[in-house]
Amino acid sequence: HLCAERGFHFIDLKPTLLEEARREYEESRGLIWWADDTHWNGQGQRAAARVIYQDLLALQRPDK
């Protein structure tokens, strides 16, 4: 993985965003991005922030 080779930590948001998009659409026919472009709306931003926060916390654990 190129990031690991270069010493960078990488967080893959795609699985979470796909799942969040599916769940949001099934529950309310809502989207996690703005309807007129591909930028995340508040729901998408919250999903990304949750994953990033959890990942950063995991990096702080002594077993990592």
C-alpha positions as CSV (number, residue, x, y, z in Angstrom):
1,H,0.0,0.0,0.0
2,L,1.6,3.3,-1.1
3,C,0.6,5.2,2.0
4,A,2.2,2.7,4.3
5,E,5.3,2.7,2.2
6,R,5.5,6.5,2.6
7,G,4.7,6.5,6.3
8,F,1.2,7.9,6.0
9,H,-1.9,6.6,7.7
10,F,-4.8,6.0,5.3
11,I,-8.5,5.9,6.2
12,D,-10.8,4.4,3.6
13,L,-14.1,6.2,3.9
14,K,-15.7,4.5,0.9
15,P,-17.3,1.5,2.8
16,T,-18.8,3.7,5.4
17,L,-20.1,6.2,3.0
18,L,-21.6,3.5,0.8
19,E,-23.4,1.9,3.8
20,E,-24.5,5.3,5.1
21,A,-25.9,6.3,1.7
22,R,-27.8,3.0,1.4
23,R,-29.2,3.2,4.9
24,E,-30.2,6.9,4.6
25,Y,-31.9,6.3,1.2
26,E,-33.8,3.2,2.5
27,E,-35.0,4.9,5.6
28,S,-36.0,8.3,4.3
29,R,-35.1,8.4,0.6
30,G,-32.5,11.0,1.7
31,L,-29.0,11.5,0.4
32,I,-25.7,12.0,2.2
33,W,-24.5,14.5,-0.5
34,W,-26.1,17.6,-1.9
35,A,-28.7,16.8,-4.6
36,D,-27.1,19.2,-7.1
37,D,-23.5,18.1,-6.7
38,T,-21.3,15.4,-5.1
39,H,-20.2,17.3,-1.9
40,W,-21.3,15.6,1.3
41,N,-24.2,17.3,3.1
42,G,-24.4,17.3,6.9
43,Q,-25.4,13.6,7.1
44,G,-22.4,12.6,4.9
45,Q,-20.1,14.9,7.0
46,R,-21.2,13.2,10.2
47,A,-20.6,9.7,8.8
48,A,-17.1,10.7,7.7
49,A,-16.3,12.4,11.0
50,R,-17.5,9.3,12.9
51,V,-15.1,7.0,11.0
52,I,-12.2,9.5,11.2
53,Y,-12.7,10.0,15.0
54,Q,-13.0,6.3,15.7
55,D,-9.8,5.6,13.6
56,L,-7.9,8.3,15.4
57,L,-8.9,6.9,18.7
58,A,-7.8,3.5,17.6
59,L,-4.3,4.9,16.8
60,Q,-4.1,6.2,20.4
61,R,-4.5,2.7,21.9
62,P,-1.3,1.2,23.2
63,D,-1.8,-2.1,21.2
64,K,-1.6,-0.2,17.8
